[in-house]
């Protein structure tokens, strides 16, 4: 069931108002609103990745699926690096469609607050949370993670969301300030190798996915330490990705360019640009210029 148009418009307006202090947040909200609408329309023909599992992150080879990539494998990895059973208050900074919170909520008694700047994503997440009967434990707020709720939070997760920050150091400082003493911050993201800097593929990926600043693993670790966090654990998940062959990537790029030339709307062009950026990302992985990692740091304060 789709949300009524007037409800969607009201939520979108609220998101714009909330993000007004930072035009980049508003632009990111528009970007994800458009992608959410188009992927919903095209889900019937196989586009949309993890929408069926309410996730928007990387598919990883899953031992529970015989090695087949799934969009839920990352939840198992995240859960293995956080306390078990998961308790207390947890912040999902960039919660998307809410799939990660819904999954982690089954692994303990924790309560969750998810932040997104996309009204479309928030609406999808809220419907799924209500359907699962977890509205008393999971809340979604249309807000920026640069101004997170007071907390304190026993854990915070940021899955492929920190890359959207124009000032990652400031974002990390804001999240750290909301962590309880001993609280954990888990970040999963694409992290470029130093040799990727200046490459065409990295530029295409960042432009297509609206990523102003991508940190390498070393840069992220240093930024966490400057915030007073100590790295407690980390895992390189690159080997669990399954990028397409270079030949297939090139073939899909040609198709993407042809479709973009005749795309009738800004929303469809944004989706095609995003898809082109994803193809560039796959080529970066094929050429060993990118790694996919999760880094967990503890608040020493």
N, C-alpha and C positions, 0 to 999 in steps of 0.2 A: 504494500500500500504506500503510495507516495504522499508526502505531506501536502496539505492544502496550500495553494499559491499564496494566500494572504498570510498564513503562518510562516511560510518560507521567507516571504518578503520582510516580515517583521523581524525574524531572526537575523536575516542578512543585514538589515538596518542596524540592529543592535550590535552586530559584529563590527560594522563599519565605525559606529560610535565608539566602541571599546578600543578600536585600533587607531582612532584618529590621532592620538599622540605620536604615533609612529607610522608614517605613510607606507613604509615597507611592510609592516604587518597587514595593513589594509590591502596592499597589492598581493601579498601572499594569500590572504583570504579569498580574494577574487580568483586567483589562479586555481586554488583547490576547489572552490565552488564550481568553476567551469569544468574542471576535470571530473569532479564527482557527477555532474549532470551527464557529461558525454560517456563516461565509463558505464553509468547506469543504463544508458540507451543502447550501448554496444555490447553489453554483457552477454546478450543472447548469441552473439557471433564469436564469443571467446575472448573479447578484449576486457581488460579490467583487472587482470592479475588476481590478487587476493581478496577482491571485494566479497566473494562468496563466504570467506572466513573473517570478514570485517578487518582485514589487515591491508597495509599498503607498504610492507617492507619486503626484503629480499626472500626469495624462496631458497631454502637450503636442503641439501641431501639429508633425508630423514631416515635413520636406521629403523624407526618404527613403521616405515612405509617401504621397506625393502630397498632403501637407498634412493627412492624417488624424491625429487625436490618437493617440499611442501611449504606453505606460508605459515605454518604453525610450529615448525621446527625451532624457530628462534625463541618461542615462548619457553620451550623446554630448556634451552641454553640459559636464558635470563633467569628462570626459576632456579636452576642449579647453582647460580652465582649469588643468589639472595638467600636470606635466612629461610629455613623450612621447619615448620609451616610458616607462611608469610603472615605477619601480624602487624598491628599498628596502623598508621596512616601512610599512604603511598601516593605520590604525585606522578602523573604521567604527563610530562611536558611535551606536548605535540601528540595528543592521543589519537588523532585521526578518527577512524570509524569505531573505535572502542574495543576492537578485538583483543588487544593485549590485556586490557583491564578485565574483560570478561573471562579470559582464560586464567589469569593469575588469581582471580577471585575464587576460583574453584580449588585453589591450592592452600587455602588458609582462611583466616577470619579477618584479614586486612580490609580497611575501607579505602576507597580510591577517589581521587580528584583528577579529572582529565582536563587538559587545556588544549584548545584549538582556536585558530582564528577563522575557521571556515564554518559558516552557519549550516551549509549543506552536510558537512561531515558530522557536526553536532547533532543534527536532526536524525541522521541514520543511527548514530550511536545511542541516542536517547531511546529510540524505538526498540532497539535490540536489548538494551538494559532493562526496559520495562517488560519486554516479552520474557526475559530470563528471570524475572522476579527479583532483580538485584538493585532496584532503585534506592533501597535503604542503605546500600553499601557503596554504590558507584554514582558519582555526580560528574556531569560534563559542564564546563564553563567556557564561554566564547571569550577568551582572554589571551593575552600575550604571555609567553613564559618569561619575558623580561620583567614582568611585574607579577610574580606568582602569589597565591594566597599566603596568608601569614604562617600557616602550619602550626607547630613544627611537624615535619614529615620524617618518618623513620627510614624511608627510602624514596628515591626519585629515579625515574627512568626517562631517557630521551632516546627514542629509537628513530634514527634517520631524520631527526628534527633539528639538531644543533647546526647542521649545515645551512639552514635557512637564516641563521643569525648573521647580521652584518657585523656584529661585534661579539664574537664568541666568548672573549674574556669577560665582558660585562654580563652576558647571559649566565655563564658559569658562576660568577660572583653572586648574581641574584638567586640562583638555585641553591647555592651553598648557604646563603643567609637564611634559607627556610628549612635547612636540614637540622634535625635534632643532633646533639652531641653523639658521635658514634654512628650517625646515619650514613647510608650508602647512596651514592649516585652512580647509576649504570648508564653508560652511553654506548650505543651501537650505531656505527656509521661507516660510510665509504671513506677511506683515508688514502689520499694520493701519496705515491712514492715521490721522493725529491726529483727524480728524473722525469716525472709527468708534468712538472711546472713548465708552462709556456707551450704545451702541446695543443694542437688543434682539437683533439678529442676531449681534453679536459675543459677547454673553452666551450665546446658544444654541449657537454654534459652540464656545466654550470649555467649556461644560458638557457638551455631547455628546461631545466628543473628549478630555475630561479634560486641559485645557490651562490650568494655573494662571497662567502669565505669558507673554504674547505681546509680543515686542519689535518696535517699528517699525524700519525700516531705519536711521534716524538713531540710535535707541537702541542697536541692535546694533553699529553702527560705533563708537560711543562706548565701549561695553563692551569691544570688541576692543582698542581703543587703550589703555584702562586696564590691560589685561592685558599690554601691551608688544608687541602685534601691529600691524603696519602693513598697511592694506588694499592688496592688490596688484592686485585686479581685481574686478569685479562685473558682474552682468547682470540686467536686469529682464526676466523671462520672462512677465509678465502677459498680453501680447498673444498669447501662444501657447496660453493656456487657452481652453477652449470651454464656458463655463457655459451651462446651459439658459436658456430664456426665463423671464421673471418669471411668466408665466401657467402654464407647465409646473411651475415650482417650487412655486407655490401649490397646484396640483392634487396633486402628490406629497405635499405636507405634509398635506393633508386625508386622504389614504390612510394616511399614516404614523400620524396621530393615531387613526384608526379601528382600525388593527392593534394599536397599543399598548394600547388599552383591553381587548383580548381576549388579549393575549400571555400564555402560560401559565407563563413562566419568567423569572427575572432575567436570564439570558443573552440571551434573545430581546429583552427590553426594552432591555438595554444596546446591542444591535445597532441597534434602531430609534432609540434616542436618538442614537447615532453617526450614523446616516443623516440624522436630522433636523438635526443639527449641520452635516452636509455640505451640506444644502440651504440652510441659513442662510449658509454660506460662499459658495456659488454666488451668492446674492443680494448679498452684500457685494461680490463681484467685478462683478456686473452694475451696481451702484451706485457703482463706482469708490471703494470704501471699503477695499479690500485690494489688496496687490500681492504677486506671487510672485517672489522674487529669490534669486539665489545670490551670496554675498559670499565672496571668498577673501582671507585675510590671512596675512602671513608673520611668522614668529617672528624678531624682530630680534636676540634673544639668541644 
